[in-house]
């Protein structure tokens, strides 16, 4: 069975990051993080985590520290304590005590970055949990510490509902928002054709049908690509294994409908 190049349900990284408009957005956010904090806003499955991981790669490419923190898994009563550990680990600063409070640790990291004459960023995936109304004093502390750093930029991920609730509040008023929309037809074609490569070709009607069915939803587009590739190559050309599939397979509308049904049943 051929290696399936599509990723269904997980963050997209490396060569799988095949949509140039998303790469351009990642580059734009990276540039913005040189001077101000930012927020990525999008519904579930729109590629927020993928963008964050892409930006992390840019920081590492330039030799700058970056800490990726997935806040959705933090215990409720120790969110900031867990955040400290992720930041210290991500920045590779091992001299700090794990017992000090959040504000003190962040200030010490900020000073260390100043001493090294560099700057870094902290990305908080599923940042919605940091604005939980059940513990406002914790998030007042978080907001106060974040606004006081000079060499650390902050990148949050928020769902649209939470962003709309908070966008006029002081907690996020200084963040620059970046809203991820759905793929357009050009994005969809670039993803499907780019990942399929020379293994599988598509008729224009098939590409249009994929776009219609997925409605531009990035994760659903990946699911369709994955299912179509799987259906075609789980037992390709059993009677002539040496036969090349390059340029020979066109995915018709019926195949796309079948793949979509399979994706919905999985």
WOGIHU-V524920 format. One record per residue. N is the residue number from 0. PSI is psi in degrees with one decimal (NA if undefined). BURIAL is + if it has 9 or more other ideal C-beta (glycine too) atoms within 8 Angstrom, else -. D_LAST is the distance of its C-alpha to the last C-alpha in whole Angstrom. Layout:
N,PSI,BURIAL,D_LAST ; N,PSI,BURIAL,D_LAST
This chain:
0,136.7,-,19 ; 1,151.4,-,20 ; 2,127.7,-,19 ; 3,117.3,-,16 ; 4,-8.9,+,18 ; 5,151.9,+,16 ; 6,116.9,+,14 ; 7,106.7,+,11 ; 8,-3.2,-,12 ; 9,161.0,-,15 ; 10,147.7,-,18 ; 11,128.6,+,20 ; 12,168.0,+,23 ; 13,-135.1,-,26 ; 14,-15.6,-,25 ; 15,-13.9,+,22 ; 16,76.9,+,24 ; 17,3.6,+,24 ; 18,114.8,+,25 ; 19,-30.4,-,29 ; 20,-34.0,-,29 ; 21,-36.9,+,27 ; 22,-40.9,+,29 ; 23,-40.1,-,33 ; 24,-41.9,+,31 ; 25,-41.3,+,31 ; 26,-37.9,+,34 ; 27,-43.5,+,36 ; 28,-39.7,+,35 ; 29,-44.4,+,36 ; 30,-40.2,-,39 ; 31,-35.2,+,39 ; 32,-6.0,+,39 ; 33,-25.7,-,42 ; 34,-18.9,-,44 ; 35,161.0,+,42 ; 36,156.4,+,39 ; 37,161.5,+,35 ; 38,134.6,+,32 ; 39,124.6,+,29 ; 40,125.3,+,28 ; 41,156.2,+,24 ; 42,176.9,-,21 ; 43,136.3,-,18 ; 44,12.4,-,16 ; 45,-0.8,+,19 ; 46,22.1,+,21 ; 47,-48.4,+,23 ; 48,-38.0,+,23 ; 49,-41.4,+,23 ; 50,-42.9,+,26 ; 51,-44.5,+,27 ; 52,-33.5,+,27 ; 53,-44.7,+,28 ; 54,-38.3,+,31 ; 55,-41.1,+,31 ; 56,-35.8,+,32 ; 57,-39.9,+,35 ; 58,-46.0,+,36 ; 59,-37.9,+,36 ; 60,-38.5,-,37 ; 61,8.7,-,40 ; 62,30.7,-,41 ; 63,144.5,+,41 ; 64,145.0,+,39 ; 65,133.0,+,36 ; 66,122.6,+,34 ; 67,123.2,+,30 ; 68,122.7,+,29 ; 69,91.2,-,26 ; 70,-15.9,+,28 ; 71,-20.4,-,25 ; 72,5.4,-,25 ; 73,138.5,+,29 ; 74,143.9,-,31 ; 75,-45.3,-,32 ; 76,0.8,-,36 ; 77,37.4,-,36 ; 78,-47.8,+,34 ; 79,-33.2,+,37 ; 80,-43.1,-,38 ; 81,-36.2,+,34 ; 82,-39.8,+,35 ; 83,-49.0,+,38 ; 84,-40.7,+,37 ; 85,-39.4,+,34 ; 86,-47.3,+,36 ; 87,-43.9,+,39 ; 88,-42.6,-,37 ; 89,-35.5,+,35 ; 90,-10.5,+,39 ; 91,29.3,-,40 ; 92,101.1,-,43 ; 93,-3.9,-,44 ; 94,-7.7,-,47 ; 95,144.0,+,46 ; 96,140.0,-,46 ; 97,-5.7,-,43 ; 98,-10.3,-,45 ; 99,163.7,+,46 ; 100,169.5,-,45 ; 101,-50.6,+,42 ; 102,-44.6,+,45 ; 103,-44.0,-,47 ; 104,-45.4,+,45 ; 105,-39.8,+,44 ; 106,-39.3,+,47 ; 107,-40.0,+,48 ; 108,-42.6,+,45 ; 109,-42.6,+,46 ; 110,-40.4,-,50 ; 111,-40.5,+,49 ; 112,-37.4,+,47 ; 113,-41.2,+,50 ; 114,-37.4,-,52 ; 115,-4.9,-,50 ; 116,48.4,-,50 ; 117,176.9,+,47 ; 118,159.6,+,44 ; 119,-173.6,+,40 ; 120,150.3,+,37 ; 121,121.1,+,35 ; 122,128.3,+,32 ; 123,101.0,+,30 ; 124,144.7,+,26 ; 125,47.4,+,25 ; 126,-9.6,+,29 ; 127,-36.6,+,28 ; 128,-17.6,+,29 ; 129,-10.5,+,32 ; 130,37.8,+,34 ; 131,125.8,-,33 ; 132,-14.0,-,36 ; 133,-12.5,-,36 ; 134,61.4,+,38 ; 135,-31.3,-,40 ; 136,-34.7,-,42 ; 137,-39.5,+,40 ; 138,-23.6,+,39 ; 139,-41.0,-,42 ; 140,-45.6,+,43 ; 141,-48.0,+,40 ; 142,-42.4,+,41 ; 143,-40.3,+,45 ; 144,-45.7,+,44 ; 145,-43.3,+,42 ; 146,-14.6,-,44 ; 147,-1.2,-,47 ; 148,144.7,+,46 ; 149,-29.5,-,47 ; 150,5.6,+,45 ; 151,125.1,+,42 ; 152,152.1,+,40 ; 153,134.2,+,37 ; 154,114.5,+,33 ; 155,154.9,+,31 ; 156,125.8,+,28 ; 157,146.3,+,27 ; 158,152.9,+,25 ; 159,-38.3,+,27 ; 160,-45.9,-,28 ; 161,-38.9,+,30 ; 162,-42.9,+,31 ; 163,-32.0,-,33 ; 164,-33.1,-,34 ; 165,-9.4,+,36 ; 166,-23.2,+,37 ; 167,1.5,-,40 ; 168,160.5,-,41 ; 169,-21.8,-,43 ; 170,-37.1,-,40 ; 171,13.4,+,38 ; 172,-25.4,-,41 ; 173,-0.8,-,42 ; 174,143.7,+,38 ; 175,121.2,-,38 ; 176,142.9,+,34 ; 177,116.9,+,32 ; 178,122.4,-,29 ; 179,119.9,+,26 ; 180,-179.2,-,25 ; 181,162.6,-,23 ; 182,142.8,+,23 ; 183,-178.1,-,25 ; 184,-35.8,+,25 ; 185,-41.9,-,27 ; 186,-44.8,+,25 ; 187,-47.3,+,22 ; 188,-40.1,+,24 ; 189,-40.7,+,25 ; 190,-52.0,+,22 ; 191,-48.9,+,20 ; 192,-36.7,+,24 ; 193,-41.0,+,25 ; 194,-32.3,+,22 ; 195,-30.1,+,21 ; 196,-135.6,-,25 ; 197,0.3,-,27 ; 198,-27.6,+,24 ; 199,128.6,+,23 ; 200,159.6,-,25 ; 201,142.1,+,24 ; 202,155.0,+,26 ; 203,-36.6,-,27 ; 204,-37.5,-,25 ; 205,-42.4,+,22 ; 206,-40.3,+,22 ; 207,-35.4,+,23 ; 208,-38.2,+,20 ; 209,-44.9,+,18 ; 210,-40.5,+,20 ; 211,-43.0,-,20 ; 212,-43.3,+,16 ; 213,-18.7,+,16 ; 214,31.3,-,19 ; 215,1.9,+,20 ; 216,118.9,+,17 ; 217,-45.6,+,17 ; 218,-38.2,+,14 ; 219,-33.0,+,12 ; 220,-42.7,+,15 ; 221,-41.0,+,14 ; 222,-43.6,+,10 ; 223,-46.2,+,12 ; 224,-42.1,+,14 ; 225,-47.5,+,12 ; 226,-41.0,+,10 ; 227,-45.2,+,14 ; 228,-42.5,+,15 ; 229,-46.1,+,13 ; 230,-35.4,+,13 ; 231,-31.4,+,17 ; 232,8.8,+,18 ; 233,-24.8,-,16 ; 234,63.3,-,19 ; 235,132.2,-,22 ; 236,61.0,-,25 ; 237,-26.0,-,25 ; 238,-11.5,-,29 ; 239,74.3,-,30 ; 240,-19.6,-,29 ; 241,-8.5,-,31 ; 242,131.6,-,31 ; 243,142.6,-,30 ; 244,1.8,+,27 ; 245,121.2,-,29 ; 246,9.9,-,29 ; 247,-14.2,-,28 ; 248,123.0,-,24 ; 249,131.4,-,24 ; 250,114.3,+,21 ; 251,170.3,+,21 ; 252,-41.6,-,20 ; 253,-36.5,-,19 ; 254,-39.4,+,17 ; 255,-43.3,+,15 ; 256,-41.9,+,14 ; 257,-42.6,+,12 ; 258,-39.9,+,11 ; 259,-40.1,+,10 ; 260,-40.9,-,9 ; 261,-40.8,+,6 ; 262,-39.7,+,5 ; 263,-25.6,-,6 ; 264,-14.6,-,4 ; 265,NA,-,0
